[in-house]
Amino acid sequence: METKLTPPQPLQLQFSHIGLYVTDLPRMARFYKQALRFTQTDAGDLGPVQLVFLSRDPSEHHQLVLATGRPADMAFNVVNQLSFRVPDVATLRAFHDRLLAEGASEMLPVTHGNAVSVYCRDPEGNRLELFMDTPWYCEQPLREPIDLTQSDQAILAQAEAIAKRFPKFMSRAQWQAEVARRMQEDQHV
């Protein structure tokens, strides 16, 4: 009798949350609650460290935790950026306006071809990206300025035109299928 060997199942791993050290905990918590509409799910002390837990997903106790202890004179921030997905251009525009109203700095609306994004800095200089996916893929990195005062259709048309300039342009669905195939192979190496 022949025994069939089943390939090992990939190990499951899903990103859940990130923690940031901050210098001004109340100011930073207020910013994320007001500008990005996070809900505070918990707060407290863990020894000398004060923590604030924030989430926008009721199935996640926290997606962002803010912790005291960041040196005020830190010369370099090792966090490149925190990125948040939005469903459409209208939502991206609404958050752009909220971020400006709450004091975010260095606002930069751009397209990557495969996304339309707004970059900015929170009150302690951490870079944030809010983005919406487009239906296309093109090679990265790519970043070109975009004018959010244009219509949704004009913004998406500009993003598509930029993406189509690159030789590997394809639909997001095609790209996802290819990456899924590559990930499957990587799990069985």
C-alpha positions as a LaTeX table, in Angstrom:
\begin{tabular}{lrrr}
\hline
Residue & $x$ (\AA) & $y$ (\AA) & $z$ (\AA) \\
\hline
Met1 & 0.00 & 0.00 & 0.00 \\
Glu2 & 1.39 & 3.37 & $-1.07$ \\
Thr3 & 1.35 & 6.19 & 1.48 \\
Lys4 & 0.78 & 9.68 & 0.14 \\
Leu5 & 2.84 & 12.38 & 1.75 \\
Thr6 & 1.03 & 15.65 & 2.13 \\
Pro7 & 3.14 & 18.76 & 1.86 \\
Pro8 & 3.65 & 20.61 & 5.12 \\
Gln9 & 1.17 & 23.41 & 5.73 \\
Pro10 & 2.56 & 26.94 & 5.74 \\
Leu11 & 3.05 & 28.43 & 9.18 \\
Gln12 & 0.37 & 31.05 & 9.79 \\
Leu13 & 1.59 & 34.56 & 10.56 \\
Gln14 & $-0.43$ & 37.76 & 10.51 \\
Phe15 & 0.69 & 41.25 & 11.45 \\
Ser16 & $-1.27$ & 42.60 & 14.43 \\
His17 & 0.10 & 45.80 & 15.96 \\
Ile18 & 3.02 & 48.13 & 16.50 \\
Gly19 & 4.28 & 50.05 & 19.52 \\
Leu20 & 5.92 & 53.48 & 19.50 \\
Tyr21 & 7.93 & 55.14 & 22.22 \\
Val22 & 6.78 & 58.75 & 22.65 \\
Thr23 & 7.91 & 61.77 & 24.64 \\
Asp24 & 4.46 & 63.38 & 25.19 \\
Leu25 & 1.96 & 60.57 & 25.75 \\
Pro26 & $-1.21$ & 62.70 & 26.18 \\
Arg27 & $-0.45$ & 64.77 & 23.06 \\
Met28 & 0.29 & 61.71 & 20.92 \\
Ala29 & $-2.78$ & 59.79 & 22.15 \\
Arg30 & $-4.96$ & 62.82 & 21.44 \\
Phe31 & $-3.50$ & 63.15 & 17.91 \\
Tyr32 & $-4.17$ & 59.51 & 16.97 \\
Lys33 & $-7.66$ & 59.60 & 18.51 \\
Gln34 & $-8.63$ & 62.89 & 16.85 \\
Ala35 & $-6.81$ & 62.81 & 13.51 \\
Leu36 & $-7.13$ & 59.09 & 12.71 \\
Arg37 & $-10.13$ & 58.24 & 14.89 \\
Phe38 & $-8.49$ & 55.49 & 16.93 \\
Thr39 & $-10.36$ & 54.40 & 20.06 \\
Gln40 & $-8.49$ & 54.05 & 23.33 \\
Thr41 & $-9.05$ & 50.49 & 24.51 \\
Asp42 & $-6.86$ & 50.56 & 27.63 \\
Ala43 & $-4.21$ & 52.60 & 29.44 \\
Gly44 & $-1.99$ & 52.06 & 32.43 \\
Asp45 & 1.46 & 51.68 & 33.87 \\
Leu46 & 3.84 & 48.79 & 33.41 \\
Gly47 & 6.52 & 49.58 & 35.94 \\
Pro48 & 7.85 & 53.02 & 35.05 \\
Val49 & 6.37 & 52.95 & 31.51 \\
Gln50 & 2.95 & 54.48 & 30.84 \\
Leu51 & 1.00 & 52.86 & 28.00 \\
Val52 & $-2.01$ & 53.82 & 25.88 \\
Phe53 & $-3.59$ & 51.12 & 23.70 \\
Leu54 & $-5.45$ & 52.23 & 20.55 \\
Ser55 & $-7.48$ & 50.37 & 17.94 \\
Arg56 & $-9.87$ & 50.89 & 15.02 \\
Asp57 & $-10.79$ & 47.18 & 14.85 \\
Pro58 & $-12.94$ & 45.62 & 17.58 \\
Ser59 & $-11.28$ & 42.24 & 16.99 \\
Glu60 & $-7.87$ & 43.75 & 17.86 \\
His61 & $-7.33$ & 44.89 & 21.46 \\
His62 & $-4.78$ & 47.31 & 20.06 \\
Gln63 & $-3.30$ & 48.07 & 16.69 \\
Leu64 & $-1.11$ & 50.84 & 18.07 \\
Val65 & 0.40 & 51.12 & 21.53 \\
Leu66 & 2.05 & 54.33 & 22.68 \\
Ala67 & 4.65 & 54.04 & 25.44 \\
Thr68 & 6.56 & 56.66 & 27.38 \\
Gly69 & 10.33 & 56.53 & 27.25 \\
Arg70 & 11.37 & 58.05 & 23.93 \\
Pro71 & 14.42 & 60.25 & 24.50 \\
Ala72 & 13.63 & 63.89 & 23.69 \\
Asp73 & 16.98 & 64.31 & 21.94 \\
Met74 & 16.84 & 61.17 & 19.80 \\
Ala75 & 18.81 & 61.98 & 16.64 \\
Phe76 & 17.28 & 59.30 & 14.40 \\
Asn77 & 13.91 & 57.55 & 14.33 \\
Val78 & 14.23 & 53.91 & 13.28 \\
Val79 & 10.54 & 53.73 & 12.29 \\
Asn80 & 10.37 & 54.53 & 8.58 \\
Gln81 & 6.58 & 54.90 & 8.48 \\
Leu82 & 3.22 & 53.70 & 9.75 \\
Ser83 & 0.80 & 52.98 & 6.90 \\
Phe84 & $-2.98$ & 52.89 & 7.01 \\
Arg85 & $-5.27$ & 51.71 & 4.17 \\
Val86 & $-8.45$ & 53.62 & 3.27 \\
Pro87 & $-11.15$ & 52.45 & 0.82 \\
Asp88 & $-11.32$ & 55.37 & $-1.62$ \\
Val89 & $-10.15$ & 58.84 & $-2.64$ \\
Ala90 & $-12.96$ & 60.59 & $-0.73$ \\
Thr91 & $-11.83$ & 58.96 & 2.54 \\
Leu92 & $-8.21$ & 59.78 & 1.76 \\
Arg93 & $-9.19$ & 63.43 & 1.24 \\
Ala94 & $-11.20$ & 63.50 & 4.49 \\
Phe95 & $-8.25$ & 62.14 & 6.49 \\
His96 & $-5.91$ & 64.58 & 4.72 \\
Asp97 & $-8.08$ & 67.43 & 6.01 \\
Arg98 & $-8.31$ & 65.94 & 9.54 \\
Leu99 & $-4.55$ & 65.48 & 9.69 \\
Leu100 & $-3.99$ & 69.09 & 8.68 \\
Ala101 & $-6.52$ & 70.27 & 11.28 \\
Glu102 & $-4.75$ & 68.26 & 13.99 \\
Gly103 & $-1.33$ & 69.69 & 13.21 \\
Ala104 & 0.27 & 67.02 & 11.03 \\
Ser105 & 3.26 & 68.41 & 9.15 \\
Glu106 & 5.04 & 67.75 & 5.85 \\
Met107 & 1.83 & 66.82 & 3.98 \\
Leu108 & 2.64 & 65.16 & 0.66 \\
Pro109 & $-0.08$ & 63.69 & $-1.59$ \\
Val110 & 1.45 & 61.27 & $-4.12$ \\
Thr111 & 0.72 & 58.33 & $-6.35$ \\
His112 & 2.77 & 55.15 & $-6.49$ \\
Gly113 & 0.76 & 53.94 & $-9.51$ \\
Asn114 & $-0.46$ & 50.99 & $-7.45$ \\
Ala115 & $-1.76$ & 53.35 & $-4.73$ \\
Val116 & $-2.67$ & 56.96 & $-4.02$ \\
Ser117 & $-1.16$ & 58.14 & $-0.75$ \\
Val118 & $-0.85$ & 61.02 & 1.66 \\
Tyr119 & 2.35 & 61.20 & 3.69 \\
Cys120 & 2.80 & 63.41 & 6.74 \\
Arg121 & 4.44 & 63.58 & 10.16 \\
Asp122 & 2.69 & 63.14 & 13.51 \\
Pro123 & 3.47 & 65.60 & 16.35 \\
Glu124 & 6.70 & 63.76 & 17.26 \\
Gly125 & 7.92 & 63.41 & 13.69 \\
Asn126 & 6.90 & 59.82 & 12.93 \\
Arg127 & 6.06 & 59.48 & 9.25 \\
Leu128 & 2.52 & 58.34 & 8.46 \\
Glu129 & 1.11 & 57.12 & 5.17 \\
Leu130 & $-2.59$ & 56.89 & 4.44 \\
Phe131 & $-3.25$ & 55.17 & 1.14 \\
Met132 & $-5.85$ & 53.61 & $-1.12$ \\
Asp133 & $-5.02$ & 50.78 & $-3.48$ \\
Thr134 & $-5.58$ & 51.23 & $-7.20$ \\
Pro135 & $-6.60$ & 48.32 & $-9.45$ \\
Trp136 & $-3.11$ & 48.22 & $-11.00$ \\
Tyr137 & 0.40 & 47.06 & $-10.30$ \\
Cys138 & 3.64 & 48.64 & $-11.49$ \\
Glu139 & 7.23 & 48.30 & $-10.27$ \\
Gln140 & 8.18 & 50.01 & $-7.05$ \\
Pro141 & 9.57 & 52.26 & $-5.76$ \\
Leu142 & 7.69 & 55.00 & $-7.56$ \\
Arg143 & 6.42 & 58.28 & $-6.14$ \\
Glu144 & 4.98 & 61.23 & $-8.06$ \\
Pro145 & 3.08 & 64.20 & $-6.61$ \\
Ile146 & $-0.68$ & 64.31 & $-7.08$ \\
Asp147 & $-3.22$ & 67.07 & $-6.56$ \\
Leu148 & $-6.02$ & 65.98 & $-4.20$ \\
Thr149 & $-8.19$ & 68.92 & $-5.29$ \\
Gln150 & $-8.77$ & 67.12 & $-8.60$ \\
Ser151 & $-11.81$ & 64.89 & $-9.05$ \\
Asp152 & $-11.59$ & 61.25 & $-7.95$ \\
Gln153 & $-11.71$ & 60.22 & $-11.62$ \\
Ala154 & $-8.84$ & 62.57 & $-12.58$ \\
Ile155 & $-6.68$ & 61.32 & $-9.70$ \\
Leu156 & $-7.24$ & 57.67 & $-10.64$ \\
Ala157 & $-6.67$ & 58.41 & $-14.34$ \\
Gln158 & $-3.35$ & 60.08 & $-13.49$ \\
Ala159 & $-2.31$ & 57.15 & $-11.28$ \\
Glu160 & $-3.16$ & 54.68 & $-14.06$ \\
Ala161 & $-1.31$ & 56.70 & $-16.71$ \\
Ile162 & 1.80 & 56.80 & $-14.50$ \\
Ala163 & 1.58 & 53.05 & $-13.78$ \\
Lys164 & 1.18 & 52.24 & $-17.50$ \\
Arg165 & 4.55 & 53.85 & $-18.26$ \\
Phe166 & 6.29 & 50.85 & $-16.69$ \\
Pro167 & 6.93 & 47.59 & $-18.57$ \\
Lys168 & 5.55 & 45.28 & $-15.87$ \\
Phe169 & 2.18 & 47.09 & $-15.64$ \\
Met170 & $-0.65$ & 44.63 & $-14.95$ \\
Ser171 & $-3.88$ & 44.38 & $-13.01$ \\
Arg172 & $-3.68$ & 44.09 & $-9.23$ \\
Ala173 & $-5.45$ & 40.71 & $-9.53$ \\
Gln174 & $-2.75$ & 39.38 & $-11.89$ \\
Trp175 & 0.00 & 40.63 & $-9.60$ \\
Gln176 & $-1.68$ & 39.11 & $-6.52$ \\
Ala177 & $-2.00$ & 35.72 & $-8.24$ \\
Glu178 & 1.71 & 35.80 & $-9.14$ \\
Val179 & 2.75 & 36.80 & $-5.60$ \\
Ala180 & 0.49 & 34.10 & $-4.12$ \\
Arg181 & 2.22 & 31.52 & $-6.34$ \\
Arg182 & 5.67 & 32.77 & $-5.25$ \\
Met183 & 4.64 & 32.74 & $-1.57$ \\
Gln184 & 3.39 & 29.17 & $-1.94$ \\
Glu185 & 6.76 & 28.17 & $-3.34$ \\
Asp186 & 8.61 & 30.01 & $-0.55$ \\
Gln187 & 6.63 & 28.15 & 2.13 \\
His188 & 7.83 & 24.79 & 0.79 \\
Val189 & 11.52 & 25.57 & 0.46 \\
\hline
\end{tabular}
